Amino acid sequence: MKAEEPIEGIIKQLFKAEHQMILGDTYKTLKTFDDQIFDLVITSPPYNVGKEYETKQSIEKYLEQQEEVIEEIIRVTSDNGSICWQIGNYVDKGEIFPLDIYYYQIFKKYGLKLRNRIIWHFGHGLHASKRFSGRYETILWFTKTDNYIFNLDDVRVPSKYPGKRHFKGPKKGELSGNPKGKNPSDIWEIVLNDWEKELWNIPNVKSNHPEKTEHPCQYPVELVERCILALTNKNGWVLDPYAGVGSTLLASIKNERNVIGIEKKKKYVKIAKQRIKDLKEGNLKLRPINKPIHKPKATDKIAKIPKEWQNGSIFKDNT
């Protein structure tokens, strides 16, 4: 089945496949889906910053169009499902508009409940000249109801004090923890092979990242995996309505979830399909989900203050 086929032809065969990358308009494609068929919708929508796949417009018009898409997304999400909306900032003439705040109001308008506001921190990116350089984005995790999928055992972390016992009361002397580990706090730092904090220390996909493609705003597969493991069951259905080069599809397939992606740019669909093919054949380079971020040693040349900066500089030679 080719991505260039009409949407109607694809929809008839949609759920016969474990994964599907659809070339088409997000809103029009969503309108063809039945109600409540996805347990997780996870995406990074266009930020209205003038990338090649978007047309920059007023923030009011941008949010108005996004609300139409969000209304359809809520419709196709199951009652025990979740929506994870990964977003950055809109910048206009040097002024920051925190998009997660604007989006929160839209989702609340339709009755969704915010379970976590996850901060994704990354160490590299574009440098600002008249404000501090931005180094974070947010993931808003919403649910439609109070009865939502949450696989705690799949994301437990080792207890810091596994031998801790109750020191008083009817359980005095008994172990106070869980043998499978503890419930992570709502601050995640994924650098030490655990789920401890909600500050996700995951590098963004830049030129030296093993997953880098030509997409200008590609997010890492490991960012999606954590949501998929916690918020869906095996063989459940995942949707990415702005699929880009297929990071959500890769994370879903890797973890035995069915997935559909929608993308309007033909070249990104082509890249996504090739990445899926490479994944199945064992040729795709992925950053391991628990790999620590590289930190240069003090003796590394790149970590030393260059001689040109040493005289009159506020920096001291770190040799």
N, C-alpha and C positions, 0 to 999 in steps of 0.2 A: 504494500500500500504506500503510495507516494504522498509526501506532504503537500504537493501541489493539487491534489484532488479536492473537489468541492467539499466544504464542511459537511454538507448533508450526507455525502457518501461515507465520510469518515465516521460520523456519529452512529450510523447503523452497525458498524463493526467495532465500535469503540471498546466495549468491555470484553471483547474476545481476546484482547491483547493484555499482557502484563504491563506494558508501557506504551505510551503514544505521545509523539511530539506533533502538535498540530500547528500548521502554518496558517495564521489568520488573525483577525481582530479579536481582542480579548472580550469585549462587551458582546459582540455578535455571537461569538462561540459560546459564551456562558449562557446566553439566552436559549440555546438548543439543549442544554443539559436538564435532566430531571431534578426534582427537589431532593435534598438531603442525601447525596450520593458520596460525599467525601468526608472522611473523618478528620482530615487535616488539610487546610489550605495554607500554604506557606509561600511567601514571595517577597521580593524587593521591587516595589513599583517604581516607575520613572519618577525622578525627584524634581522635574521641571527646571533643570539646570542647563538645558540646551545641548544635550548629547545628541549624537547622530540619529538616534531612534525616537527622539521626542521633539516637539515644537514648543519652545518656551512661550509662556503666556502669563497673564496676571495670576497671582496665587488664588484669587477668588474663582476664576474660571477653571483653573486646574483642579481645585478641590471639588467644584461642582461636578466636573466630569468624573472624578474619582469616586464620588459618592454613588453615582449611577452604577459603576462597576462593583463597588462594595455591597450594594443592595443585592445584586445578583450572586455575589460570593456567599453572602449570608444565607441566601435561599438554597444554594447547592450544598451547604455544610450540614452534616447530620446534627441531630439534637445533642448527641454526646461528643461532638467534634470540637475542634479548636481552629482558630485563625491566628497565624503568626505573621505579623506585618513588620518587615524589617525596613527601616527608613533612616535617612540622614537629615540634613538641613537644606533648606532652600536659601540661597544667598542672592540678594538684589541690591546692587550699588553698595556693597560692603556691609549691608545689614543682614543679620541672621534671622531666619524664620524657622523655629523648631517644629518640623513637620509632625513629629509624634504627638505634640500637644493639639494640633489641628485635627489630626486623624482620631485621636481619642474621643473628641466631641462627636465625630461622625458615628463611630461604632457605638457609643453610648446612646445616641439618638435611636438606634435600632435595638436597644435592649441588651447588648452584649456586656459581659463582665470581664474586667481586666484582672488577670491572675498574676501576671508579673510584667514588669517593665525591665527588660534585660539590657544591660549595657554591653555592647561589643566594642572592646578597646583594641586598637591596633597601633603599632609603633611607627608606621611609615605612611607617608601620604604627601600631598601638595603642601607647600609652606606658604603661609599667609605673610603679608608684609605690614598690614595695618591692624591686625588683630592676632590673637593667639592661634596657632595652627590647629585645625580640627583633627582629632585622633579618636573619635568614637562615633558609633551609630547605635540605634536602639532597636530592639525587637519588642513589639507590643504583643503579648499573648492574651487573646480573648477566648472566651467560651460562650456558647449560646445558652447553656443551662448550667445548673449546679451538678448535674450527673454527666460528667465528662471523663473521657479516657485519660488516665494518668498512671503510667506503669512505674511506680516508685521503686520496686525491686530492681528494675533495669538501670536505674540511675543512682542507686545508693552508693555512698562513699565509705571507705573504711573508718571505723570509729577511732577517734584520737585516743580514747581511754577505754578500750574494749573490756578491761577488767573492772570497770567502775560498778559499784553495787549501791543499792538503796541503803541509806544510813539510818533511816527511821521508818516508822509506820508498819503496816501489815506485811510489806514486802522487804523488810529490813534483812540485809544479808544476801538478797537475791541480786543477780545481775540486772542492771538497769537498761542495758542496751539491747540491740537486735543483732543476732549472729550474722545477718546478711549485711550489716553495716548501718549507718545512720542516714536519716533523711537530710539531703543537702540543704543548706541555707539558701536564701534567695539571692546570694551573691556568689557567682561562679567564677573561678579562675582555672581555666583548663590548660595548665602547664605541667601539673604534677600527677598526671594519670588519675585524676579524680574529678568530681563534679562539685567542688567545695564552695565556690563563690559565683555570684552572678555577674562579676566582671570578667567577661570571656576574653582571655588573652590569646586570641587567634589572629595570626597575621593576615592582612588583606592581600588580595591577589595582585601583586605587582610584577615587574619584569623578571625578577629572579624566583618567583614562586613556581613550583613544579606544575601547577594546574593552569598557568597563564595561557589565555587565548587572545584573540584580537578584540574581544568585548571590553569596552572601556570601564565598565562597572561590575565586573564579575565578582560574585562572592564565593568564598571557599566551601567545598563540599562538607567539611567537618562542622561548619556552622549549622548546616541543615540537619546533619545526622543526629545531633543532640535533641532537637525537637522531634524528629521522627521516632527515635527510640522511646522517648517519654510519652508522646501524645498519640501514638497509633499502635495497633496490634499487627502482627504478621498477617499478610494477605489483605490488609486494609487498603483503602484508596486514598491517595494523596494528590493534590492539585497544586500546580504552580501556574497562575494565570499570566505571569510575565516571566517566562522560563529562560529567556536569554540563551546561553550556551549549554543549558541542561544540568546545572549543579544539583538541583532538586531531584531530577530524574536519576542521576547517578547515585545519590545518597539513598534514594528509595529502593532502587534495584539492588544495591549492595546489601540492604537490610531486609530484603524479602517483602517489600511493599509494592503494591500496584500503583502506578503513577501516570498522570497526564500533565503535559506541559503545553502551554499556548504561547506562541511567539510570532510577531508580525513580520520580522525581518528574515528573509529567506536564507541569507548567509549564516545567521546564527542557528537556524534549524539544521542546516547542513553540518555545522560544527558539532552541535549537540548529538546528532545521529552518529557522527564519527567517534565521538567520545564514548558513547554507549557501546558501539562496536568494539572499541579498544578495551573498554572495561571487561566485556564478556570474553575477549581473547587474552586477557591478562597483560595488555600492553599499555594501559592507561596509567600515567603518573599521578598519584594522589598523595597529598600530605597526610601521614598517619594521624588518626584522630587524637592520640595522646602524646604526640611528639612535642618535646619542649622547644620553645623558640630559641634559636641560636643567639648566644651572647658572645661577642668577641672578647678574647683575652686581653689583659692590659698590655701584653707584649706584642700583640698583633699590630702591624704597621698602620692599619686603618683606624685603630683605636688611639693612636698617639697624636698629640698636638703637633701639627706641622711646624717646621722651623720658621716659615713665613709669618706665623701667628704669635710666636713666642715673645718677641720684643714688644713691650707695651701692651700685651694682651692680659685680659683678666684671667686667662687660663694658665695653669702651671703645667709644666712637663710632667707627664704621668709615668715616666720611665722608672 
